[in-house]
Amino acid sequence: MANGDGLRVDVRILGLSDVQRAARALPADARAELREGSRRIARALAGETRAAGRAESRPAARAASTVRALAGATPTVVAGPHPLLFGSEFGATRRFGWYARGRYHDSPGKQFRPHRGSGSYWFFTTVAAAQPRVDAEYRAMAEAIIDRWDA
C-alpha cells in the first residue's frame, strides 16, 4: 500500500478478527501487552527490511534508513518519506532530477534498476517472505496473552 509519504505495510494475520474480538474483552493491561508484542514483531520485521534495502543497492540503502515499526494492535512497518524510495523499490524507466539533464544523456550509468511495475526489489519482497513467520509469531503471542488473562 502506498500513501503520499512513503510505503506502509499492515501485515495481514490469518484469524486476526477472532483475536481482536477476544482482545477487546481483555483488561487494559492485557491489551497493552498485546500492543507491545506486536511492536516487537514489527521491529524485527523492520530490521529485516532495512537489511534487505542495504543489501540491494546504494539508493535502496539510503531509502531503507527510513524503515521503522509503528505501535499498534497489529505489526505495521513503514518506509519513507525519502526521494529514492519508490525508484529503489520499483525501479524506473527514465532518469530523474539532476541525472535527467542533457549532459548525462549518453551516460552508461543507471540511476535505478529497471522498472518492475508492481514488482518489488526489497521492501515488499522482504515483507512477503516473512509473512508466514510473522503470522505464526503473532497468533502464538496473542493466544498466550488471551489464555493467560482470560483464565
N, C-alpha and C positions, 0 to 999 in steps of 0.2 A: 504494500500500500504506500503510495507516495502522497505527501502533503506539501504545502508551499515551503516548508522549512527544511525538508530533508526526507529521509526514509524512515518509516516506522513499521515495526512488525509486532503484532499481538500474536503470540504463539497460541495456536489452537490446541486445546486439550480435549481429548475424547471423554465424554461423560461429564464435561465441565458444568453443565446446567444442574445435574444432580448434586455435585459437590457444592456449588454455590447455594443451592436451596438448603442443603444441610448446614452450611456455614452461617447462613442468616439466622438460624435458630441458636447459634452458639453465643456465649458471652463475649464481651468486647475484648477480653484478654486473648481468647482463642482466635478471634478474627485478626488481632494484631500479630499473633504468632503465624497465622496463615500468610499474611502480607509479608512478613519478614522472610519466611521460607520461599515465597515467590520471588522476592527481591534477590535472595541468594542464588536461586536458579538463573534468574535473568543476568546477574553479574557474571556468572560462569559463561553463559552464552555470549555476553558482550565481549568477554575476554577472548573467546574462541574467534569471534567475528573480527575483532581488532587484529589478531594474529594472522587471520586469513588475508586481510587487507594489506598488512605489512609484507606478507609473502608474495602478493600479487604483482605489485609494481610501485614505483615511487609515487605517482599520483594517488593510487589507492591507499598507500601507507599514510599519506597526508590526510586524506579523507577519513581513513579509519580511526584517526586520533579523536574524532568526534563521536564515535560509537559509545553509547552509555546505556545503562539499565535504568528503567523508571520504576518507582514504587507503585504498587497496586496489588489487587487481588489475584491477577494473573501475570506471568512473566512477560514483560514488554521490553524490547530493545529498540533504541532509536539511534539513527545516524544523521548528522548534519546539524545545522546548515554548513555547507562547505562548497566552494565553487568547483572543485574537482570531483565531487561525489557522484553525480549522475554519469559523467564521462568515464570515470574509472569503474563504475558498476555495470553499465550497459554498453560501453563503447561509444564510438562516434563515426560518422561517415564524412565529416569535414573538419576543418580546423577552426578554432575559436580564439577570441581575444587577440593578443599580440601575435600569435602564431598564424593568424589569418591574413596578415599583411602581405602585400605582393612580393616583397623581397624573399619570403620563405616559400614561394610557390613551387620551386624546383627542389626544395629540401627533401631528402630521402627519409628524414625522421618522422615519426608519427607522434602526435600529441596523445592520442588514446588508442587503445586496441580497437579492432573492427567492431562495428555496431552489431549487436546480437538481437535487436528488437526487444522483446521482453525477457530474453535470456540474461542470466546473471553471471558476473565474473567472480564475485567474492561475498557480497553481503547475503543475498537471498539464498545462494547456493549453500553457504555455511549453515544458515538457519534451517533450511530444509533437511540437510544431512543430520542435524542434531535433533530434529523433531521427535523421533521415536524415544530417544533418551530423555528429553525434557518432559514429554508426555508421561512416561513411566515415573520419573522422579516426582513430578508434581502430584500425580494421582496417589502415589505411596505416601508422600508427605501430608497431603490433605486428609487422606483416610486415617492416618495415625493421629492427627490432631483431632479430627471429629470423634474417633473412638475414645481417645483419652478424655475429652471434655464432655462427651455425651453420657459417659457412664455414671 
